[in-house]
């Protein structure tokens, strides 16, 4: 399959079952809501080393937030429901409650939930207060600037992590342009791109020659190792490979984001677009590139 002059390899991205949650952060201004969201989603690129994957989904106009103030939607994913709950308590407590003027609301209606505000309330040292509106309990925690408002519980659901594709380019410049265009096209509802500005240079394979490491550099796609590894996956004219990883609340959103990104990345100078997988033995989702592009 060709898009423009770029070959789309007939392969699949192997993605994994995860648990996900949505947090709505509001503040007096967009600046402070975004400051809290950036802090909350820091050091959250990969569960391999960060224990969760998180990112900013989108801005929310004041007219569409629970308290009528500017807002930001954040998605957070982990390998288990308990993991999501633990990371939410840590990150809402350390990154949102600490940020001036913020409030924090559940953004996902689900039959499953984890307690967040119900644990953070103890920071109020007995001065915290609660109320129930529409069946949802919330807490007001006194802080030096006023009060921090946070919902008692946050919804969570089974989700999809690790959708991906690799962009193989003739040089760094064209490959960067391709992935930047892809990222701009891919930011739709229900997904995040957890790596820095959506792009990862250090794609990994499972395992390592060093027993203590669960993952190591994807040597088959490292141009600097051409001729030094048993088998390279790189065409001769490829000198740069960059990857985009997608996490989503559902498989449909991940696939649609991939479709948009691949179409945006395909251009002169991008030799191939492929995807990372482990033979289909590990991930529960096999996102076939050709099927996705055919729609």
N, C-alpha and C positions, 0 to 999 in steps of 0.2 A: 504494500500500500504506500502511495506517495501523497503527501500534502505539499504543494508547491514543488520544491526540489528535495524535500526531506523524506527519507525512508522511515516509515513507521514499522518497527519490528513486530512480527506476529507472536506476541508473548503476553504475559499477564503480570500485574502487580499483586503480590501476595500480602493481604491485609489481615488484621487480627481483631478478635473480639475484645472490646474494652468497655468500660463504663464511663458515661459522660454526664456533665451537669452544666447548666447555664446560670451565670451570676449577672445580675443587673446592678451596676454601680452608678449612683447619681451623686451630684455635688452642686454647689452654688454656681459653678461655671464649668464649661466643658474642659478647661485646662486642668482643674482638680480631679474631675472624674477620670480623665485620661491618665493623670499622674498615678492614681491608685491602680488603674487597670494595667499600666506598664509595670508597676512594681509587682502586682499580683502574678503577672505572667512571666516574670523574670526567671531564669534558670529552670526552664520547663520545656526544653526542646525534645527530650527523649527519655522514656522510662528506663533506658539502659543505665543512665547515670543521674537522672533528675527525680525519679520516683513518680513523676506525672508529666503530662504534656498539656500545655495551655497556651491560649492566644486570644487576641482581641477579635471578636466576630464583626462588630460594626458599631458605629455611633447610633444613639437613639435620640430623636428630637424630644424636647421637654414635654411636648403635648402627648407623647406616647409612653412616658415613664410613670411609675406608680405615684410619685410625689410631685410631678409637674416640674422637674428640674432636668437639666441636660444629663444624659446618661451614656453609658458604654456597656455593651454586652460582651461578656467573657465566657469562653467555653474551656472546661477543664476535663481532662481524661486521665484515667488510671486503669490498672489491670484488674481491679476489683472494686465492688461497691464500698468496702471498708477503706480502701486506699483513697477513693474520691473523697469520702467523708473526712479522713484525717488531713488530706492536703487542703481541703476547703477551710477547716478550722484554723490550720496554720496560716494560710495565706490571707484569708479574710481578717484574721486577728492581727497579723503582723504588717499587712500591706494596705488594707482598706480602712480598718478602724483607726490606724495611725495617721491617715491622710486627712487634712483639714476639710471639714464640711460634708464628708461623704455619708451616704447611707447605702445599705446593701440588701437587695431583694432577690428572692427566688425567681428565676426566669424560665423554669421548665415544669409544666404540669405533668405529673406522672404518678403512678400508683406506688412507686418506690421513692423513698426519701432518706436523707441523712440529717442528723441534728447538727446545726452549726451555731446559730444564735443561742440555742439552749445551753451550749457549752461556754460560749464567749461571755455570757451574762455574768459569770462569776467574777470577771474583771471589775464589775461594778461594786464589789465588796459589800453587798447587801443593800446598796442604794439603787440598784437596777429596778425597773418596773416593766410590766408586760400588759398587753391587751390583745384581744382577739377580734379580728375584722374579717368577715366573710369566711370563717372557719380557719383562718391562718393566724397563728400566734406570732407576735413579734415582740422584740425587746428594745427598750431604751436604756442605754448604758451611759452613765454620766462620765464625761471627759472634760478636760480643762477648757476646751473651746465651746462646749455645750453638751449635746447628747449624740451618741452614735446609735442610729436605728438599724436593726438587723432582723431579718426573719428567723423564726425559730428553726425551721427545717428547709432544706433545699431538695428539689426533685432530682432524680437521676434515672438513667435508662441505659440499656445495653447499646453500645455504639461500635464504630469501626475506626480502627487506628492503623496507620501505616500504608494507606494508599500512596502510590508514588509513580513518578516517571523520571527518566534520566535523559538529559539533553547532551548530545555528543556533537561538539562543534569543532570547526577548523582552527579557531583561535579564541583567546580569552574574550576579546571584545565582542565578537558576534554571539558567543555563548552567554555572556552577561546580558546583552540586549535581549536575547531570546527569553531567558528566564524572568527578567524584569517585566517583559510584556506578558508572559504567562501569568505571573503573580497578580498583575493588575486585572487580568481577565477572570481569575479564579475565585475572587473574594465574593462568594455568594452566601446566602443564609445557611446555617447549620454546619458550617465547616470552619476549620482554622488551618493555617499553615504554620506549624509550631517553630520552625527554625528561623534564624535571623533574617528579617524581611522576607521570609518564606522560602529561603534557599539554603541548601546544605552542600558544602564542598567535600566533606569527609564521610561519604557514604560507607556503610560497613557491611561486612559479611558475618555470619555467625561463627563464633569460635576463634581460636588463635593458637599459635605455637606456644604461647605462654598460658599455662593452664588456668591461671587466676582470672584471665580476661574472658568475658562472655562474648565479646565482639571485637573485630579488628578491621583494618582498612580493606576496602573492597579492591584488592590488588588487580583483579582482571580489568578494572576500569581506570587504573592509574597510568596516565601516559608516561610518567617518569620511570615506570617499571617495565615498559615494553622491552622485551628481549631478556628480562631477568626473571620472569615468572613462567611457570610451566605452560600457561595458556592465557593469552590476552583476548579480550572481547572487543578490542578497538580496531576499527578500520585504519588503514595507514595514514590517512590525512586528518585524523582526529588528534588534537593536542590538548583538549580541555573537556571535562565532563562535570556537569552540575546537576544536582538532583532536587526535586521538589517533593515534599512529603505532605500528605493530607490526612487529617483526622476529621471525622464527621459524626453527627448524631444518627446517621443512617447511611446505608450503602448507596441509595439513589443520589444523595447530595454529593458524596465522595466521587461517584462516577461522573456526574455532571460537571463538577469542578475540574476533574481530569480532562474531560472532553474539551472544555473551554481553554484550558491551559495548553494542551497539546496543539490545538489549532492555532493559538496565538504564538507559540514558540517556533513552529515550522516555518523556515525561511531560508533564503540563500545563505550558505555558510554553516547551517546546521545539517550535518551529514545524516544523523540518525536520531530517532527518539525511541527509547526502549524502557523497560521497567525492571525492578528488582524483585526476584523471588527466590525461593529455596527449594524449588522442585515441586511445590504444592503440598509439602508434607507438614508444614507448621501452621500456616495461617488458614483461618476458616473461610476467607473471602478471596476469590481469584478474579481479579478485575481485568478482563481481556481487553487489550487496547483496541483491537480491530472492532470488536463488538460495541465498545463504548463509542467509537467514532462513527459507526454506522447508525447509532442512535436507536 
